[in-house]
Amino acid sequence: MSQSAGHLIVRTLEAHGVPRVYAVPGESYLDVLDGLHDSTIETVVCRQEGGAGFMALAEGRLTGLPGVAMVTRGPGAANAMIAIHTAWQDATPLVLFVGLIPVADRERDSFQEFSLTGWFGSTAKRVVTIDDADRAGELVAEALRVAAAGRPGPVVVGLPEDVLVELTDTAPSAPIPVPDPQPSAGEIAAIADRLARAERPAIIAGGDGWHTGAGRALLDFAADAGVPVFADWRAYDAVPHEGPAWAGWLGYGRADAVAAGYAAADLLVFVGCGRSDVMSDGYRLGFAAETVLVSMDPEAAMHAGRIDQQVLATPAAFVEALGAIDRASARGGRGTEWMDARAAAQQRFAAHRPDASVPGVPGVSGIPAGVEQPGVDLGIAFGELDDRLGGRAVLTFGAGNATIWAHRFVQHRTPASLVGARNGAMGLAVPAAVAASLAFPERPVVAVCGDGDFMMNGQELATAFAHGAAPLVIVVDNGIYGTIVQHQERHYPGRPSGTRMANPDFAAWMRSFGGHGERVERTEEFAAALDRALAAEGPALIHLLIDESVMPPAAGEIAA
């Protein structure tokens, strides 16, 4: 039976089990939109292409399957670029469909014309244009395969407006299997030998691919083998935050004692991630250690420094293979002192109300002990949030200093429970929370962002209301781009420039949509406001006011 190429694209997405697409409509791909009209796929209508791309990225991060976004040519594609860059650096599976001008109009500088390959060729795993209606299903299936295979990442698919309406008798393409290499017995034996010989081994879990729950099995193995387990920056949900092997997270805002433990290791086993810029404090820490790299990327992108052994495997496959190791033998002659010390450092760091009188440990909100906290004490507030969530919620994060307190105090005990841009892109928190709420409607979803981050994609609250998502958004408002101010004070003290903002009443804005919104200006108001927000039936927002002088401690100030 003949159908248009646009409808064939939709049927192929259905055959691959795609549950929803995130779209900003455009006249350049009307036939695909028409195919979605009667589809089992939910079309989530977004308010800006950056938001649509971030929602698709969040779905890819949380499920392991490529998230799908659709945007129009020229300006729409430009807005979606931020999600492509994030998916590329974060190694997250994503497929972006971009409507294009008719084939006959190419090379005429026609309305909204641009070079798809020129724009995305250096920031995507593959860029393809469907110029043949008969190959539409084949190329869509290939795009979904490439996005998920090897080191995951973004694939961009161009949809010429006139090709979409051409008829074809081709059937939808079936899913193409993604290779799932298994570590060999020899590779696992070599790792066991390295662990047995090391005095201070450590495992670093990171990247995507932990949604299967393999992190708990990894912690159990590590505890028996006497090996501490760290998590890479914004991959904190890779392993549960509990047990004797949990050693904390690396990257921005980490404790010095946690970073010192990572730097002191004589064997580093990276699982799902590499030795990156942020994890290593700007390529400074952990370069002398013997190194094992476990990933799906034979090219070892985003890994710096030595590699003594490389294993091609997903986190789940590698952790399953660890079951063949005799854990007592892997411990060698080590006791538990090394692992216990690493776990204790993280426990002190993550305690909700650390003793500010301990030398070298500042107050929980980054201001000196004994100084009155202006506005809401974020250390207490996010400790209260952790108490309420109990490790069950999905947390989504924007970029900037406002997220550091939540990273520190909110624990993850459930896989697929964190979405944050590891490349530092702003504007992810709200759209990611909308997508997480749609993907996991039974779980609480909380977005944490600063005022600058919130305003970059806060319009996607409208998408939440339109499609039945119910996230809680916490906006930390200090009226400045706090991270940049912190850098300015370090390099250009007393000369603030280009960093101040004027903000509305965010709670009132949420109420204007019909949601639950509260403005909190004092610490003692937060707990009750949080309880009301979590009990709300639809989307909710808490607007936290803090003084602009409140900054998280800089690296080197948190001893833990």
JOQUIDA-V412376 format. One record per run of one state. SS is the DSSP state (hx for helix, st for strand, lp for the rest). FROM is the first residue (numbers start at 0). TO is the last residue. Records with the same first field share a line. If there is no record, write none. Layout:
BEGIN
SS: FROM-TO ; FROM-TO
END
This chain:
BEGIN
lp: 0-1 ; 15-18 ; 23-25 ; 37-40 ; 45-47 ; 63-65 ; 71-73 ; 90-92 ; 100-101 ; 105-114 ; 120-124 ; 130-131 ; 148-152 ; 164-165 ; 168-183 ; 197-199 ; 205-212 ; 225-226 ; 231-234 ; 238-244 ; 249-254 ; 264-265 ; 271-288 ; 295-307 ; 312-313 ; 324-325 ; 331-335 ; 350-359 ; 361-373 ; 375-376 ; 389-392 ; 397-399 ; 409-416 ; 420-426 ; 439-443 ; 467-470 ; 477-478 ; 480-480 ; 491-498 ; 500-504 ; 513-514 ; 520-521 ; 535-538 ; 546-556 ; 558-559
st: 2-3 ; 19-22 ; 41-44 ; 66-70 ; 93-99 ; 125-129 ; 153-159 ; 166-167 ; 200-204 ; 227-230 ; 245-248 ; 266-270 ; 289-294 ; 308-311 ; 360-360 ; 374-374 ; 393-396 ; 417-419 ; 444-449 ; 471-476 ; 479-479 ; 499-499 ; 515-519 ; 539-545 ; 557-557
hx: 4-14 ; 26-36 ; 48-62 ; 74-89 ; 102-104 ; 115-119 ; 132-147 ; 160-163 ; 184-196 ; 213-224 ; 235-237 ; 255-263 ; 314-323 ; 326-330 ; 336-349 ; 377-388 ; 400-408 ; 427-438 ; 450-466 ; 481-490 ; 505-512 ; 522-534
END
